[in-house]
Structures are given as C-alpha cells and as structure tokens.
Amino acid sequence: MDGAADDDLAALHAALWVELERCVEDKLHGWRTATLATCAPEGVDARTVVLREVDYASQQLMFFTDARSPKVTQLREAPEALLVAWCARLGWQLRLRVRAQVETEGLGVSSRWARLRLKPAAQDYLSPLPPGTLLAEHVPAPLPAARNHFALVRLQVLSLDWLGLRAGGHRRALFDAQGARWLAP
C-alpha cells in the first residue's frame, strides 16, 4: 500500500484479505506457511501450519492436521490461539487472534479428504503412529487410504494486527470488533 491508499484503513483491510486469499494459491507467498501459537500444559507451543483455505465473507482460515497431533488437544482445551505470518516480498507481518474449531467428521472433512486422498500429502494422515512418536528401528507401513487421522481446523479471525515495514517509516493497524485504528509501530 502506498500513498493515499496507505492512509485508508478500509482499503488496507481489504488488501490484507486479498493477500490472505492469494497465499492459498501461491505456494511462494510468505503467508502460506504461518506460525500457530497455542497454550500447552508446559506453556506456549508454536509450529508452522499451511493455510489451505481463506473465506473473507466468514472471516475464516483453514488448515489440515493429523487429529492425533498435540495441537488438536491444545485447541480443544483452549481454542483461542495466535497465528503469525511474515511476507518478505510485501514487508508485511500479520498477527491474527483466532478461535479454532477442530473437525474430524462431517461433510466438510469428507469433501476435503476426497480432494486430498490421491495426493502425496495424504500420507501425512495415514501414519499408524501419532505425530511426535519416538521411532523404533521398524516403522509400520501407512494405513490404507481411508480418512483415518485427517482433521481440518477452522480459524475464526477475531482480530488482525498488521505491521508494514518500509524505508519511509513503518505503519501498524489493528482490525477487531471495536473497529479499525492506526497504532504506533
């Protein structure tokens, strides 16, 4: 965002959602892989997730995961989380406060699994071992191509905190239930 448009919070908000939608299709977009931070018994836990879908109308993001992963338990126990993304090309950081909903059954899960099951990425959800399991010398073969441990996680965006870095001065804006406003970077 440059010039007059940079001062227009509504235009900035729309541009943020355009970039979020773009990152799903563009595998090289910096926001495609974001860091999800959750609450764990031992403190904060963070990991990279791949954004798979973005829905501006409902203000939701989605990623896939193994239903046995620690993040699923963490999100079920404390559904509010933070998603952080950086795009070097844009010079933009985005921090999203989100409320997560984990789905392991239903039409949404079945339809997405039907699209994914014939791709190499399907192997991520077919392992007989849960994520983080200590591996022995013999690793069991993947399970047949049933849905097994595939889960989708919907993230309802509660707020967007944008930071734009540029030589002429950094800019920061917050978009949440109280409205849109500029913040000191």
Buried (B, 14 or more C-beta within 10 A) or exposed (E): BEEEEBEBBEEBBEBBBEBBBBBBEEEEBBBBBBBBBBBBEEEEBEBEBBBBBBBBEEBBBBBBBBBBBBBBBBBEEEBEBBBBBBBEEBBBBBBBBBBBBBBEEEEEBEEBBEEBBEEEEBEBBBBEBEBEEEEEEEEEEBEEEEBBBBBBBBBBBBBBBBBBBEEEEEBBBBBEEEEBEEEEE
